[in-house]
């Protein structure tokens, strides 16, 4: 299931705590991020145990445009995670929404 940038922004603006996982590379994260936990897509299979305790919690996967996070979402779902959401459009769409606001 996907989550829109509008829905995420509303939840963050309210101060809601979300499990946001950024699957981009460290240099991308350093340039700009939404404050999520950085687990690059390539590292996910080796670091999946870091997420075990949140297997049934909502996890929002985020990348630049939504493609890598969709792959991360699929991988986690195949490994028993039950509530993984993909941020549609990624950080590009999120920043575009902010510019229009």
Secondary structure, DSSP 8 states (H G I E B T S, - for coil): -EE-HHHHHHHHHTT----EEE-S-HHHHHH---S-EE--GGGHHHHGGGGGGGTTS-EEEE-SSSHHHHHHHHHHHHTT-S-EEEETTHHHHHHHHHHH-
